Amino acid sequence: MKMNTNTLKLIKYQLRDVMRSRWVLFYLAFFILITDALFRFGGSGDRVILSLMNVVLLVIPLVSIMLGTMYLYNSREYTELMLSQPVKRIQMFAALFSGLVLPLAATVSVGIALPFIWNGVLLSHIGALGYLLATAVALTIIFSALAFAIGLLTEDKIKGLGLAVVLWLFFAVIYDGLILLVIYMFSHYPLQQPVLIMSMLNPLDLARIALLIQFEASTLMGFTGAVFQRFFGSMSGQIAIVLVMVAWISIPLGWGARRFIRKDF
């Protein structure tokens, strides 16, 4: 009970601290404005959700990994102070991570949902919107966990921020280029299964595939679309998506927690 009470107190403090940040307000305003603008210029809720998919896949990972890395570096003195008190390290780590992820996830969800509410289309698109928001929250958690892993890997703030940018570029741009290169070089071989496996090793690709299949737009994925539709559209495929996403969260987060516990602050 004492551990839970201490953890909740630390999380509550972190939440207040992060929610006062102007970056969170800018983040909220960005999603409200972009979603409302899509309604004004794009029309129907289905088109808005499809357009938001690209925003979610690019902006959320970038913001999560950059803010998460800066957040951990900027919290260094506070962390050292709290660890000098009778506070367990795992409690402190849980508070830091929760204090970052909860406001970011709430900001994205509220920022996207509000325009759907005042445009009167929330209930008619609740299923697709809920899937989009669930994906957005999952990406927020994944790239925040990666940010913590980077922040605990190196003491140099500039180096850490550089690694965060490079990692985002790798998942958002470079990885897809590598897949295209593999497809081009081995075009005479059956590559559907290898491409399927390679796509699961990138959380952004996996999220993109899951959203396209959910929105019945798998034809946009080219010649592998039928393979993705057949696998990820099944119940076993949906379970695989959830398990891989959980792995993308638990592996960097677990490594970061162990690193935090053993780290000499």
N, C-alpha and C positions, 0 to 999 in steps of 0.2 A: 504493500500500500504506500509506504514511504517513497519507494522508487517511482511509482506511478504519479504520486503527488508532485514530486520534484520535477519530473519530466513535463507534466502538464504546466507547471509554473514557468519553466524555461520556454516551452513552446508558446505560451501566452505572451511572454515578453518579446520573443522573436517575432511573433505575428504583429504585435503593435509596432515594433521597430520597422519591419519591412513594409507594412501598410502605410506608414508615413512617408515612404520613399516616393519621390516624384516620378521615378521610373515606372513604378506600378501604375500611377495615375496616367502617365503617357501611354502605357501598354493598354490600359482599359479604354482610353479615348481612341486609340488607333483602331481597335477592333470594333468599337461602336461606329466610328466614322466610316470605316471601310465596308462594314456590313450594310449600313444604311445607304451608302453610296451605290452599292451593288443593287439594292432594292430600287433605288431611284432610276438607275440607268439600265439595269438588267431585267427588271420585271418580276417574273415569277419566283417563288421560293425554291423550286428545283434548280433553276439556273444560278441562283445565289449560292446554294449549297455547293454546287459543282465548282463555282468560281472560288469559294472560300477554301475548297480542298487544297488548291495550290498555295494559298496564303498560309494555311495551317502547316503544310509540309515544308515550307521554306522559312517562315518567320519564327514560328514557335521553337524549333530546334536551335536557331541562331540566338534568339533572345535568352532561352533557358540556359544554354551552355555559357554564354558570355556573362549574363547576370549572375549565374551560379558561381562562376570562377571568381569574379570580382567580389561577390558577397563573402565567399570563404576567406579571401585574402584580407578584406576590410574588417572581418570579424576576428582577426588574429589576436589583438590585444584583449578584446572582450573574452575570447575563449581562454586565454591564459589566465585572466582574472578569475573566471568561474571555476577553472580546474584547480585553482589554489584553495577553493572552498570544498566542503564535503559534498562534492558532486561527482558522480561516476561518469567516466568518459563516454560510455555508451548512451547515457542520458543526454549528455551535451551534444553528441553527434545526432541523435534523434531529434533534438530540439532545433539544431541548426538546419537540418534537412527539411523537417516539417515546416519550419518558419519560412523557408524559401518556397517550397513546392505548393503548399496550400494557398498562399496568396496568388501565385502565378496561375494555378489551375482555376481558382475562383474568378480571377480577372478575365481569363480567356472565355470561360463559360458565360459569365454575365455579359461581357462585351459583345459576344455573338448572339446570345439569346434575346437581349433587350430589343434590338430592331425587329426580330421576328414577332415579339409580343406587340409592339405598337403598330406594326403593319398587319396584325390580325391573322397571321399564318402559322403561329406556333403549333396549335393543335393538329392542323392538317399535315404538318411535316415533322411531327414529334419523333417518329421513328428514325428517319434519315438524319435529322438534326442531332438526336441523341447519339447515334453512331459516330457522327463527325466530332461531337464534343468528347466522347469517350476516347477517340483516337487522339484528339488534341491533348487531353489530360495525360494519356499514356506517353506521348512524345515529350511532354513537359517533365514527367518523372524520369524518363530514360535519360534525357540530355542534362537534367539537373544532376543525376547520379554520375554521369560522365564528367560533369563540371567539378564535382567534389573529388572524383578520382584524380583529375588533373591538378586541382589545387593542393592535394595531399602528396602528389608525386614530386613536385618541385617547389622550392621556397621562393624562386624568382617570379615576381608578379608578371613582369613583361613576358618572360618565357612561357608562363602559364597561359596568359591571354593569347599569345601566339599559337600555342598548341591547341587551344580551344577553337580558334579560327580555322586552323588547318584541319582539325578533326571534322568540323562542320562542312568545310569544302569537300573533304573526302567523301562523306556520306551523301551530300547533296549533289555533287557534280562529278567528281573524279571516279567514284565507284561505278556509276552508270556508264561512263566512258570505257572503263575496263571491261564491263560486261559486253558492250558493243564490240570491243576489240576481240574478245574471245569468240563472239558469234561470227565475226568476219574471218578470223584466222581458221576456225574449225567449222566453216559453213557446210562442209560436205559430210559432217557427222550429225547424228541425232542429238541435239543439244537441249531438248525441252526439259529433261530432268536436271541436268547440271545448272541450267539457268534458273530453274525453280529453287534449287538449293542455294545458289549464289544470291538470289533475291531475298531469301530468308535470313541471310547473314548481314543484311543492311536494314535497320529499323525503319528508315524512311521509305525504302522500296517496299517493304512488307506493309507498311501503313498505306502507301499509295495503292498497292494491289488490293488490299482489303476494302478500301473506299470505292475503287472503281468497280469491283464486283458487287458491293452492296448497292451502288447506284446504277447497276446494270450497264456499265460502260466498259466492259472488258475488251471490246473490239479496239479500243484506243491503245491497247498494249501490243498490237502487232501480231506476228505469227505465233507467239507463245500465249496469246490471250485465251485460246481454247483450253490449253493445258492448265493455266491458272484458274480459269472458270471451273473446270472439272474438279480440280483438287481443292482450292480454297472455297469454292461454293458449296462443298459438302460439309456435313457435320464434323467429320474428322479434320477437314481443312480449317474450319473455324476454331476447333480445339487447338490445332497446331499453331495458329496465329496467336492465340492467347498464351500458350506455353512459351513460344519464342519471345513474345513481348515481356512476359514475366522473367525470362532468363536475361533479357537485355536490361531489366531493372535490377534484378538480384545480384548479378555478377559484379558490375562496377560498384554497386552500393555495398555489397558484402566486402569487396576488396577495400573500399574506402573506409568502412567501419573498422576493419582490422588494422589498417594503416593508422587511423586516427587513435585507436586504443594504444598502439605501440609507439606512436610518434613522441619525440622529445620536444615538448613545447617550452 
